[in-house]
Amino acid sequence: MSKEKKAVDYYQEIQRVINSALGDLQESKDSGRLPKNPVSANHFLIRWVTTAIKSQRFAHCVAKDLMTWQKEGRTKGTGTQLPVRFEQYSRLYAELAPVEQAASISKSAIMAWSESLEEKEWCVTTEYEVLEKASLFSDGDHSFIICSTQLESCFDAESEELIKPLTCYVRGNHHEFVESAFEHGLMVHKRSDYKSKVKYHGEYLIYPHNHGTQLGEIPFSFNVKK
């Protein structure tokens, strides 16, 4: 990718990619050049991604996403469902990480989220330091862990706003976890499904202002047609 684009933040550039793709797709439909059906739309976006890679149109920080979508397009074809996924990502970022206004994430918001999971009968642990190869016996319940040390070090002492990526360890209902985060204005970024410092738990990150360096997780409710 070109050097002059190197300093662009990921959350900005991924929105530029997705919204540019959707804009070009809509323009092709409106002009009559592209049939208005899901299969044609998906093929259009697969070709669009390939062209974006070849032309080095976007910054290096989104190169991995473009390559992943291209590979999926070649192996899965219409199964990639790029139009639907791009619409979902466009909505997610517009709501939680808009380019024009940085979202503030407070410690109280994180604790309110933790309490909401506890109300849903999750086993929530925030009072202990998480060490390597830690274990949690939750008696089969869904479990959610934040290291107590991180709860102190990742937030500004005076404003209590998140200033460093905060790690969450999760075991259980992925959809409920992501959905509850979204309801509290938080975007979660998956690092692993089940391998982490805590045995059998996945690892997720919450970034300051929801400005992550990888795609955020899509809430399951986005798949429900209204």
Summary of the structure (lengths in Angstrom):
residues: 226
radius of gyration: 19.3
end to end distance: 39.2
largest distance: 59.8
contacts: 664
relative contact order: 0.13
helix: 50%
strand: 12%
